[in-house]
């Protein structure tokens, strides 16, 4: 076999390991020697058969001598590292270094850099890779260059140098693509996704993972899925990360990838911690630490200690022992080359010190607040705010809160999926709560609260078209018919079939890969801007602070702060009202009516009556918080006959205000199975004789959605279903299946006014992110939505909706039109949302 043939066979192990393994076995049957065994070992490892690969290389090492033995040792470095025998791998590397030269020495450097990184010796890994890189760039072995760049990129990412990591890994991808290295390119792309996710660009990371995964097998596939799980954990989705993580762990254990198994248990500890399970996190971290010790990976043992430290804090420990442990762990992490983890440990130490009444400034002085992961930077600003407050530096504490919220806003800005933005807002929950507690004036309270709400609410979402996502939605529509029909008949919805659940997961996944389409408009509103826009109206923004309900009102240009009472009291009354409203939607029920009336009176006295001296008889813009988003506000006595609109925030109201289109059309659509819908639409046709009417089989989901584009007014009468805990799959039942919230972001120009004549479809999830059909329409750019937050009586809606549209066509604003209509429990759930 010539030298060219040898190189071609080794190249095949990287490009097409299955074919390479077959070819190597053929050679072995015909007397092939060390080279065939090396190729078989490398190919088997890439195919996920690690022990088989090691067996081939062990045979090769027993046969080889001199330079050829050093080449085998070079290959053993990678396989032994994957097994978790990192010190043994490095020992082979040292023996081979004394012998190998030229391109083989550079190949060894690539493998050694990987082993050093897996040992946690990051600076050494970076140095080895950087020394070999210039020679490999001038050489003619793209497979090795790709591997070296990948290992260098990973070492830089672990060190927190995300710019350097992305540069190295992008070059690795380019080298692999140019050389046709499909398998290695996929590996580099998966690692690039890891680096991108660490800097917070979740959509791009998920897109890269999806591109990489089909080209991966064996260990590389398990590693890619571990990295995907980490991305989901960092995005606030530990529940979704867990099945990905456990499946990858099972695969790594089954195939003998002990190094990855240890890493997987460390990730599992992070997932448990993020999911609020410090005890389970401790178990997983202890398992990881023990395994790292067995594998002699001291650098990674430090990361396990870091998780154990965070678990102690999360479980409520605030002891001097924890303070000393956190400070010492931070120093060890810094010395070990883990700057992000070191910062987190210092933050824990500072928080404990402040709890114990001890100084903490020295612990925070070296914490990076301009680099690293967003979660760490937010936590750092929070700790600094606490430290400044402890020194009575009120202005400094307020500034630290503001900077931390700005970091959160910047982090959320790249996220296009509404659920990811809602999760991102959760990173700053504790910081925002502290900022609200610091606030001394109504203006300061409103500033913090508006910043907090703006994080989860994009100004405008317009993601690019995604044909595969659209096809998945169409398939889901067909499979969802039975589920939706069960709900429409008033029964218990059928359980989601595995096919439906899989499609929903695919749609979520593709939605989360889409970058933000938010405009560059101001992301939070200032008090002066709000006051100027209100004119004769008044704002009521409800705020929860330390379990107490507060309100900020803005009337006549003046912000005022009001303390209203316990949040728990409001929650109890809302539960009574919602239960009674549901009973009354089914049938007349005097006890339920009495319960609703009494609870509404008590809630009114808690929330609005104390504000009436300031509000007078003004029209209102009401920004609820928490469970108040689901309140049928029209039942409160203080709002009887008063125009009001419900908004996610004052900023959202400002952005919703826009003149109606001069050339928009009207759409009237009716879904099946609604007894009085035909009568409702017939009345509206008389008011809008030129309207586009979609009924019967014309009222299919996609034609209805397409008709909404560019409309001035849209009215849909259909059965609705709000999906608790999965609000973006809330739906309206149409002729061929459901029109879902996910369908709506295909709209380029959503209607100016949307009326949803359906039960519950105005409800929202995700706290103040207001995830749901009405909230999503407002985020897309609809000015005003009329929708119900509770069940409605079908027989009462035709006359109610006819009267509403008549008033609006006569020139009244939607909020004035709704206020002038007589209300009964049957229609009390309908609210004006948005501009009003």
C-alpha positions in Angstrom: 0.0 0.0 0.0 1.5 3.4 -1.0 1.6 6.4 1.3 -1.2 8.0 -0.8 -3.3 4.9 -0.2 -2.6 5.1 3.5 -3.6 8.7 3.7 -6.8 8.0 1.7 -7.8 5.2 4.1 -7.2 7.4 7.2 -9.1 10.2 5.5 -12.0 7.8 4.9 -12.2 7.1 8.7 -13.0 10.8 9.2 -15.2 11.3 6.1 -17.1 8.0 5.9 -16.4 5.9 9.0 -18.9 3.1 8.0 -17.2 2.5 4.7 -13.7 2.9 6.3 -14.5 0.2 8.9 -15.7 -2.2 6.2 -12.6 -1.6 4.1 -10.3 -2.0 7.1 -11.9 -5.3 8.1 -11.4 -6.5 4.5 -7.7 -5.6 4.7 -7.4 -7.4 8.1 -8.9 -10.6 6.6 -6.2 -10.4 3.9 -3.3 -9.9 6.2 -3.6 -6.1 6.8 -1.5 -4.8 9.7 -1.2 -1.8 11.9 -2.7 0.7 9.5 -5.8 -1.3 9.0 -6.2 -1.7 12.7 -5.7 2.1 13.2 -8.4 2.8 10.6 -10.8 0.3 12.1 -10.3 1.7 15.6 -10.9 5.3 14.5 -13.9 4.4 12.4 -15.5 2.3 15.1 -15.1 5.1 17.6 -16.9 7.5 15.3 -19.7 5.0 14.8 -20.3 4.8 18.5 -18.5 1.5 19.2 -15.8 2.8 21.5 -14.7 -0.5 23.1 -14.4 -2.1 19.7 -12.3 0.8 18.5 -10.0 0.5 21.6 -9.6 -3.2 21.0 -8.4 -2.6 17.4 -5.9 0.0 18.7 -4.7 -2.2 21.5 -3.9 -5.0 18.9 -2.2 -2.4 16.7 0.0 -1.2 19.6 1.1 -4.8 20.3 2.1 -5.2 16.7 3.7 -1.8 16.1 7.2 -0.6 16.8 9.0 2.7 16.8 7.4 5.4 14.8 4.4 3.3 13.9 3.7 2.6 17.6 3.8 6.4 18.3 1.1 6.8 15.6 -1.0 4.3 17.3 -0.5 6.1 20.6 -1.6 9.3 18.9 -4.9 7.6 18.0 -5.3 6.1 21.4 -5.3 9.6 23.0 -8.7 10.4 21.5 -10.3 7.1 22.3 -9.0 6.8 25.9 -10.2 10.4 26.5 -13.7 9.4 25.4 -13.5 6.4 27.8 -12.6 8.8 30.7 -9.0 7.5 31.0 -7.7 11.0 30.6 -4.4 10.5 32.4 -3.7 7.4 30.4 -4.4 9.3 27.3 -2.0 12.1 28.2 0.6 9.5 29.1 0.4 8.1 25.6 0.6 11.6 24.2 3.8 12.2 26.1 5.4 9.0 24.8 4.3 9.8 21.2 5.5 13.4 21.4 9.1 12.2 21.7 8.9 10.4 18.4 6.4 12.0 16.1 7.3 14.9 13.7 5.8 16.9 10.9 2.1 16.4 10.2 1.8 13.5 12.7 3.1 15.8 15.5 0.3 18.2 14.6 -2.3 15.5 14.6 -1.1 14.5 18.0 -1.5 18.1 19.1 -5.1 18.1 18.1 -5.8 15.0 20.1 -3.8 16.2 23.1 -5.6 19.5 23.1 -8.9 17.6 23.4 -7.6 15.5 26.3 -6.3 18.5 28.1 -9.6 20.3 27.8 -11.5 17.2 29.0 -9.1 17.1 32.0 -10.0 20.7 32.7 -6.5 22.0 31.9 -7.9 24.7 29.6 -4.8 27.0 29.4 -2.6 24.1 28.4 -5.2 22.9 25.9 -5.3 26.4 24.3 -1.5 26.7 24.2 -1.0 23.3 22.6 -3.7 24.1 19.9 -2.4 27.6 19.3 1.2 26.4 18.8 0.2 23.8 16.2 -2.3 26.0 14.4 0.0 28.0 12.1 1.7 24.9 10.8 -1.6 23.1 10.1 -3.0 26.2 8.3 0.0 25.9 5.9 -0.3 22.1 5.5 -2.6 19.9 3.6 -4.6 17.9 6.2 -8.0 19.6 6.6 -9.3 16.9 8.8 -6.6 17.5 11.4 -6.9 21.3 11.0 -10.7 21.0 11.5 -10.2 18.9 14.7 -7.6 21.3 16.1 -9.7 24.3 15.5 -12.7 22.6 17.1 -10.7 21.7 20.2 -9.3 25.2 20.4 -12.8 26.7 20.1 -14.1 24.5 22.9 -11.2 25.4 25.2 -11.9 29.1 24.5 -15.6 28.7 25.1 -14.9 27.0 28.5 -12.6 29.9 29.4 -15.4 32.4 28.6 -13.7 33.8 25.5 -16.9 33.5 23.3 -15.6 35.8 20.5 -12.4 33.7 20.2 -14.4 30.4 20.4 -16.8 31.5 17.7 -14.0 32.6 15.4 -12.1 29.3 15.8 -15.2 27.1 15.4 -16.5 29.1 12.4 -13.2 28.5 10.7 -13.4 24.8 11.6 -16.8 24.6 9.9 -15.5 26.4 6.9 -12.5 24.0 6.6 -14.7 21.0 7.0 -17.2 22.1 4.4 -14.5 23.0 1.9 -12.9 19.6 2.3 -16.1 17.6 2.2 -15.7 16.4 5.7 -19.4 15.9 6.4 -19.1 14.1 9.8 -16.4 16.5 11.2 -18.2 19.5 9.8 -21.3 18.5 11.7 -19.3 18.0 14.9 -17.8 21.5 14.5 -21.2 23.0 13.8 -22.6 21.4 17.0 -19.7 22.9 19.0 -20.2 26.3 17.3 -23.8 26.0 18.5 -22.5 25.3 22.0 -20.4 28.5 22.0 -23.2 30.6 20.5 -25.6 29.4 23.1 -23.2 30.3 25.9 -23.2 33.9 24.7 -27.0 33.9 24.7 -28.1 33.6 21.1 -30.5 30.7 21.6 -32.3 30.9 18.2 -29.0 30.6 16.3 -27.7 27.9 18.6 -30.9 25.8 18.1 -30.7 26.3 14.4 -27.0 25.1 14.3 -27.8 22.1 16.5 -30.6 21.1 14.1 -28.2 21.4 11.1 -25.5 19.4 12.9 -27.4 16.5 14.4 -28.2 14.6 11.2 -24.5 14.3 10.4 -23.5 12.9 13.8 -23.3 9.4 15.3 -22.0 7.8 18.4 -20.2 10.0 20.9 -20.5 13.1 18.7 -24.3 12.7 18.7 -24.4 12.3 22.5 -22.2 15.3 22.9 -24.4 17.4 20.6 -27.5 16.4 22.6 -25.8 17.2 25.9 -25.1 20.7 24.5 -28.7 21.1 23.3 -29.8 20.2 26.8 -27.5 22.8 28.3 -29.0 25.4 25.9 -32.5 24.5 27.0 -31.5 24.8 30.7 -30.0 28.2 30.1 -33.1 29.2 28.2 -35.2 28.4 31.3 -36.6 25.1 30.0 -35.1 22.5 32.3 -38.2 20.3 32.0 -37.7 20.1 28.2 -33.9 19.6 28.7 -34.3 16.5 31.0 -35.5 14.0 28.4 -32.9 15.1 25.9 -30.3 14.8 28.6 -31.3 11.4 29.9 -31.5 10.0 26.4 -28.0 11.2 25.7 -26.8 9.8 29.1 -28.3 6.4 28.3 -26.5 6.4 24.9 -23.2 7.4 26.4 -23.4 4.8 29.2 -24.4 2.1 26.7 -21.5 2.8 24.4 -18.8 3.3 27.1 -18.3 7.0 26.8 -17.4 7.5 30.4 -16.1 11.0 30.0 -19.4 12.1 28.5 -21.3 10.2 31.2 -19.6 12.3 33.9 -20.3 15.5 32.0 -23.9 14.4 31.6 -24.4 14.0 35.3 -23.0 17.5 35.9 -25.5 18.8 33.4 -28.3 16.9 35.1 -27.4 18.6 38.3 -27.7 22.0 36.6 -31.1 20.9 35.2 -32.4 19.8 38.6 -31.1 23.1 40.2 -32.9 25.2 37.5 -36.0 23.2 38.1 -36.0 24.0 41.8 -34.8 20.6 43.0 -31.6 21.3 45.1 -31.6 17.9 46.7 -31.7 16.0 43.4 -29.1 18.5 42.1 -26.9 17.6 45.0 -27.2 13.9 44.2 -26.3 14.3 40.6 -23.4 16.7 41.3 -22.0 14.3 43.9 -22.2 11.5 41.3 -20.4 13.7 38.8 -17.7 14.8 41.3 -17.0 11.1 42.2 -16.8 10.1 38.6 -14.5 13.1 37.7 -12.2 12.0 40.6 -12.1 8.4 39.3 -11.3 9.8 35.8 -8.6 12.1 37.4 -10.2 15.2 35.9 -9.6 17.7 38.7 -10.7 20.7 36.7 -14.1 19.3 36.2 -14.3 18.3 39.9 -14.3 22.1 40.5 -17.4 22.5 38.4 -19.2 19.8 40.4 -18.2 21.6 43.6 -19.6 24.8 42.1 -23.0 23.2 41.5 -23.0 21.8 45.0 -22.3 25.3 46.3 -25.3 26.7 44.4 -27.5 23.8 45.6 -26.6 24.7 49.2 -27.7 28.3 48.6 -30.9 27.2 46.8 -31.8 24.9 49.7 -31.7 27.9 52.1 -28.3 27.6 53.8 -26.9 31.0 54.9 -24.1 30.0 57.1 -20.5 31.2 57.8 -19.3 27.8 56.6 -21.1 28.4 53.2 -19.5 31.8 53.0 -16.0 30.4 53.4 -16.7 27.5 51.1 -18.0 29.9 48.4 -15.1 32.2 48.6 -12.6 29.4 48.5 -14.3 27.7 45.6 -14.4 30.9 43.7 -10.6 31.2 44.0 -10.1 27.6 42.9 -12.4 28.1 39.9 -10.6 31.2 38.8 -7.2 29.5 39.1 -8.6 26.5 37.2 -9.7 28.7 34.2 -13.5 28.8 34.8 -14.2 32.5 35.0 -18.0 32.3 34.7 -18.3 29.7 37.4 -15.9 31.7 39.6 -18.1 34.8 39.3 -21.1 32.8 40.3 -19.4 31.4 43.3 -18.3 34.9 44.4 -21.9 36.1 44.0 -23.1 33.3 46.3 -20.4 34.3 48.8 -21.5 37.9 48.6 -25.2 37.1 49.0 -24.3 34.9 52.1 -22.1 37.7 53.5 -24.9 40.3 53.1 -27.4 37.9 54.8 -25.0 37.6 57.7 -24.5 41.3 57.9 -20.9 41.2 56.8 -19.2 43.3 54.1 -19.4 41.9 50.6 -17.8 44.6 48.4 -14.4 42.9 48.2 -16.1 39.7 46.9 -17.8 41.6 44.1 -14.9 43.8 43.0 -13.5 41.2 40.6 -16.9 39.9 39.3 -17.2 40.7 35.6 -20.4 42.6 34.8 -19.5 43.3 31.2 -18.7 39.8 30.1 -19.8 36.3 30.5 -23.3 34.7 30.4 -26.3 36.9 30.8 -27.5 35.0 33.8 -24.2 35.5 35.6 -24.1 39.2 34.7 -27.7 39.8 35.9 -26.9 38.0 39.2 -23.8 40.1 39.6 -25.7 43.4 39.2 -28.3 42.0 41.7 -25.6 41.3 44.3 -24.0 44.7 43.7 -27.4 46.3 44.2 -27.8 44.4 47.5 -24.3 45.4 48.6 -24.9 49.1 47.8 -28.3 49.0 49.6 -26.6 47.5 52.6 -24.3 50.6 52.7 -27.3 52.9 52.3 -26.2 53.9 48.8 -29.7 54.1 47.5 -28.8 55.8 44.2 -26.1 53.2 43.5 -28.4 50.4 44.3 -31.1 51.7 41.9 -28.4 52.2 39.2 -27.3 48.5 39.6 -30.9 47.3 39.3 -31.3 49.4 36.1 -28.0 48.0 34.6 -29.1 44.4 35.5 -32.5 44.9 33.8 -30.7 46.4 30.8 -28.6 43.2 30.5 -31.8 41.2 30.6 -33.4 43.4 27.9 -30.3 43.0 25.7 -30.4 39.2 26.2 -34.1 38.9 25.4 -33.7 41.1 22.2 -32.3 38.2 20.1 -35.2 35.9 21.0 -38.0 35.7 18.5 -40.2 33.0 20.3 -42.6 34.5 22.8 -42.1 31.7 25.3 -38.3 32.1 25.3 -38.7 35.8 26.0 -41.0 35.0 28.9 -38.4 32.7 30.2 -35.7 35.3 29.7 -37.7 37.7 31.8 -37.5 35.1 34.6 -33.8 35.7 34.9 -34.4 39.1 36.3 -37.4 38.3 38.5 -35.6 38.5 41.8 -33.6 41.6 40.6 -36.8 43.4 39.6 -38.5 42.5 42.9 -35.6 44.0 44.7 -35.7 47.1 42.5 -39.4 47.5 43.3 -38.7 47.2 47.0 -36.0 49.9 46.6 -38.4 52.3 44.8 -39.3 55.3 46.9 -41.6 57.1 44.5 -44.4 56.2 42.0 -42.1 57.2 39.2 -39.4 54.8 40.3 -41.9 51.9 40.8 -43.3 52.5 37.3 -39.8 52.7 35.8 -38.8 49.3 37.2 -42.1 47.6 36.5 -42.2 48.8 32.9 -38.6 47.7 32.3 -39.5 44.3 33.8 -42.6 43.9 31.6 -40.9 45.1 28.4 -38.3 42.3 28.6 -41.0 39.6 27.9 -43.0 41.7 25.4 -41.4 42.4 22.0 -42.5 45.6 20.2 -43.1 43.7 17.0 -42.6 40.1 16.0 -42.1 39.4 12.4 -40.0 36.2 12.0 -39.0 34.9 8.6 -41.2 32.4 6.8 -40.6 28.8 7.6 -42.2 26.3 5.1 -41.3 23.2 7.3 -43.0 24.8 10.3 -46.0 25.7 8.2 -46.2 22.1 7.0 -46.0 20.8 10.6 -48.8 23.2 11.6 -51.0 21.9 8.8 -50.4 18.3 9.8 -51.1 19.1 13.4 -54.4 20.7 12.4 -55.6 17.5 10.9 -54.5 15.4 13.9 -56.0 17.9 16.3 -59.6 17.7 15.0 -60.7 15.1 17.5 -59.1 16.8 20.4 -60.7 20.1 19.6 -64.1 18.5 18.9 -64.1 17.0 22.4 -63.6 20.4 23.9 -66.3 22.0 21.7 -68.8 19.4 22.8 -68.1 20.4 26.4 -66.4 17.2 27.4 -63.0 16.5 28.8 -60.4 17.1 26.0 -58.9 13.9 24.7 -55.3 13.2 25.7 -52.8 14.3 23.2 -51.7 11.4 21.0 -48.0 10.7 20.6 -48.2 12.0 17.0 -49.8 15.3 18.2 -47.3 15.7 21.0 -44.4 15.1 18.6 -45.7 17.7 16.1 -46.2 20.3 18.9 -42.6 19.7 20.0 -41.4 20.1 16.4 -43.3 23.3 16.0 -41.9 24.7 19.3 -38.4 23.7 18.3 -38.6 25.4 14.9 -40.3 28.5 16.3 -37.5 28.9 18.9 -34.9 28.8 16.1 -36.3 31.9 14.5 -34.5 35.1 15.3 -36.2 38.1 16.8 -38.2 40.3 14.4 -38.7 43.0 17.0 -38.3 46.6 15.8 -35.8 48.9 17.3 -38.4 51.1 19.1 -37.8 52.0 22.7 -38.3 48.9 24.8 -39.8 50.4 27.9 -41.9 53.5 28.5 -41.0 56.6 30.6 -43.5 58.2 32.9 -43.4 61.5 31.0 -44.2 59.7 27.7 -47.0 57.8 29.3 -48.5 60.9 30.9 -48.4 62.8 27.6 -50.1 60.0 25.7 -52.9 59.5 28.3 -54.4 62.9 27.8 -57.8 62.8 29.6 -57.4 59.1 30.4 -55.8 57.6 33.5 -53.4 54.7 33.9 -53.7 52.1 36.6 -50.7 49.8 36.7 -50.9 47.1 39.3 -47.7 45.9 40.9 -46.9 43.1 43.3 -44.2 43.9 45.8 -43.3 41.4 48.5 -46.7 39.7 48.4 -48.5 43.1 48.7 -50.6 44.6 45.9 -49.7 48.1 44.9 -50.9 50.4 42.1 -49.3 53.2 40.3 -51.8 55.7 38.8 -51.0 58.4 36.3 -53.7 61.0 36.0 -53.3 64.7 35.0 -49.7 64.0 34.3 -49.0 63.0 37.9 -47.8 59.5 39.0 -49.0 58.4 42.4 -48.3 55.2 44.4 -51.0 53.3 46.3 -50.8 50.4 48.7 -53.9 48.2 48.2 -53.5 45.0 50.4 -52.4 41.4 50.2 -52.0 39.7 46.8 -53.4 36.5 48.3 -56.7 38.3 49.1 -57.0 39.3 45.5 -56.2 35.8 44.2 -58.9 34.3 46.4 -61.6 36.6 45.0 -60.5 36.1 41.4 -60.8 32.3 41.9 -64.4 32.8 43.2 -65.3 35.1 40.3 -63.8 32.7 37.7 -65.6 29.7 39.1 -68.9 31.5 39.3 -68.6 32.9 35.8 -68.0 29.4 34.5 -71.1 28.1 36.2 -73.2 31.0 34.9 -72.0 30.3 31.3 -73.5 26.9 31.6 -76.9 27.9 33.1 -78.7 30.4 35.2 -77.5 29.7 38.8 -78.7 32.2 41.5 -76.1 31.0 44.1 -73.3 31.4 41.6 -74.6 34.9 40.6 -74.7 35.9 44.3 -71.1 34.6 44.8 -69.9 36.4 41.7 -71.5 39.7 42.8 -70.2 39.5 46.4 -66.6 38.6 45.3 -66.6 41.3 42.6 -67.7 43.9 45.3 -64.9 42.8 47.6 -62.3 42.8 44.9 -63.5 46.2 43.7 -63.1 47.6 47.2 -59.6 46.2 47.3 -58.3 47.3 43.9 -60.2 50.2 42.5 -62.3 52.0 45.2 -59.1 53.3 46.9 -58.1 54.9 43.6 -61.3 56.6 42.7 -60.4 60.0 44.3 -57.5 60.1 41.8 -59.3 58.5 38.8 -62.5 60.3 39.0 -64.7 59.3 36.0 -61.8 59.1 33.5 -61.4 56.4 30.9 -58.9 53.9 32.2 -55.9 52.0 30.8 -55.4 49.1 33.2 -52.2 47.1 33.3 -52.8 44.0 35.5 -50.2 41.7 37.0 -50.1 38.0 37.7 -53.6 36.3 38.1 -55.3 39.7 37.5 -54.7 39.2 33.8 -57.4 36.5 33.9 -60.0 38.6 35.7 -63.3 39.5 33.9 -62.8 43.1 34.8 -66.3 44.2 33.7 -67.8 42.6 36.8 -66.2 45.2 39.1 -68.8 47.9 40.1 -66.3 50.8 39.6 -66.0 49.9 35.9 -69.7 49.7 35.1 -70.3 52.0 32.2 -66.7 53.3 32.2 -64.5 52.8 29.1 -61.4 50.9 30.0 -58.8 48.8 28.2 -56.6 46.0 29.5 -53.0 46.0 28.5 -49.8 44.0 29.2 -48.0 47.2 30.2 -48.2 50.9 29.7 -45.5 50.6 27.0 -47.5 48.0 25.2 -50.5 50.4 25.2 -48.3 53.2 23.8 -47.1 50.9 20.9 -50.6 49.7 20.2 -51.9 53.2 19.6 -52.0 53.9 15.8 -54.6 55.2 13.3 -56.7 52.6 11.6 -55.9 51.8 8.0 -57.8 53.8 5.4 -58.0 50.9 2.9 -58.3 47.8 5.0 -61.0 45.2 4.4 -63.4 43.5 6.9 -63.3 39.8 7.5 -66.1 37.8 9.1 -65.4 34.2 9.8 -67.5 31.5 11.6 -66.4 28.1 12.8 -68.5 24.9 13.0 -70.7 23.7 15.8 -71.6 27.1 17.3 -75.4 27.2 17.6 -75.9 30.9 17.3 -72.9 31.8 15.1 -74.8 32.0 11.8 -77.2 34.5 13.4 -74.3 36.5 14.7 -72.5 36.6 11.3 -75.7 37.4 9.5 -76.3 40.5 11.6 -72.7 41.6 11.0 -73.0 41.1 7.3 -75.8 43.7 7.3 -73.4 46.2 9.0 -70.5 45.3 6.7 -72.1 44.5 3.3 -68.7 44.5 1.6 -67.0 42.2 4.1 -65.2 39.0 3.1 -67.3 36.3 4.7 -65.8 32.9 5.4 -68.2 30.2 6.6 -68.8 26.5 6.0 -65.8 24.9 4.2 -64.5 28.4 3.3 -63.7 28.9 7.0 -60.7 26.7 7.0 -57.7 27.8 9.1 -55.2 28.9 6.5 -57.8 30.8 4.3 -59.0 32.6 7.5 -55.5 33.4 8.5 -54.6 34.7 5.1 -57.7 36.8 5.0 -56.7 38.5 8.2 -53.6 39.9 6.6 -54.1 43.7 6.1 -57.6 43.7 7.4 -59.0 46.8 9.2 -61.6 44.7 11.1 -61.7 41.0 11.7 -64.5 39.1 13.6 -64.2 35.3 14.2 -67.0 33.5 15.9 -65.9 30.0 16.9 -65.4 27.5 19.7 -62.2 28.5 21.6 -59.8 26.5 23.7 -57.2 28.1 26.0 -54.3 25.6 26.5 -53.2 26.0 30.2 -49.4 25.8 30.4 -49.1 25.7 26.6 -50.8 28.9 25.6 -49.2 29.3 22.2 -51.2 26.2 21.1 -54.5 27.9 22.2 -56.9 27.6 19.3 -60.1 28.5 17.5 -62.0 25.7 16.0 -62.5 26.2 12.2 -63.8 24.0 9.4 -60.7 21.9 8.9 -59.3 22.0 12.4 -57.9 24.6 14.8 -56.4 28.0 14.0 -53.6 28.2 16.6 -51.6 31.1 18.1 -48.6 29.7 16.2 -50.4 30.3 12.9 -50.8 34.0 13.6 -47.1 35.0 13.4 -47.2 34.2 9.7 -49.2 37.5 9.3 -47.3 40.4 7.8 -49.9 43.0 8.6 -52.3 41.8 11.4 -55.8 43.4 11.5 -56.2 46.7 13.3 -59.2 45.5 15.3 -59.8 41.8 16.0 -63.0 40.5 17.7 -62.8 36.9 19.0 -66.2 35.7 19.8 -65.2 32.6 21.7 -64.9 31.2 25.2 -61.7 31.8 27.2 -59.6 32.8 24.2 -58.6 36.1 25.8 -56.8 34.3 28.7 -53.1 34.3 28.9 -50.2 32.3 30.4 -46.6 33.2 31.2 -47.3 35.8 33.8 -46.9 39.3 32.6 -45.6 38.0 29.3 -49.3 37.5 28.5 -48.9 34.5 26.2 -52.1 33.6 24.4 -54.0 34.5 21.3 -55.0 38.0 22.3 -51.5 38.8 23.8 -49.8 37.4 20.7 -52.0 39.5 18.3 -51.0 42.6 20.3 -47.3 41.7 20.1 -47.7 41.2 16.3 -49.1 44.7 15.9 -52.9 44.5 16.2 -54.1 47.7 17.9 -57.1 46.4 19.7 -58.4 42.9 20.5 -61.9 42.1 21.9 -61.9 38.7 23.6 -63.3 36.9 26.6 -61.2 35.7 29.5 -64.0 33.4 30.7 -66.7 31.1 29.1 -69.6 32.9 27.3 -73.2 32.0 26.6 -73.6 31.3 22.9 -77.2 32.6 22.9 -76.2 36.0 24.3 -73.4 36.8 21.9 -75.2 37.6 18.6 -77.1 40.6 20.0 -74.1 41.7 22.1 -71.7 41.6 19.1 -74.1 43.3 16.8 -74.6 46.2 19.2 -70.8 46.5 19.6 -70.1 46.6 15.9 -72.9 49.0 15.4 -71.4 51.4 17.9 -67.9 51.1 16.5 -69.1 51.6 12.9 -70.9 54.7 14.2 -67.6 56.2 15.4 -67.2 55.2 19.0 -63.9 53.7 20.2 -64.0 50.0 21.0 -63.7 50.7 24.8 -66.5 53.2 24.7 -68.7 50.9 22.6 -68.2 48.0 25.0 -68.8 50.3 28.1 -72.1 51.5 26.7 -73.5 47.9 26.3 -75.5 46.4 29.1 -73.6 43.5 30.6 -74.8 40.2 32.0 -72.7 37.3 33.4 -73.1 35.7 30.0 -71.0 38.4 28.4 -69.0 39.8 31.3 -65.8 38.1 30.2 -65.4 40.2 27.0 -62.7 42.8 27.4 -61.1 45.4 25.3 -57.3 44.8 25.1 -54.7 47.0 23.6 -55.2 50.6 22.4 -58.9 50.6 23.2 
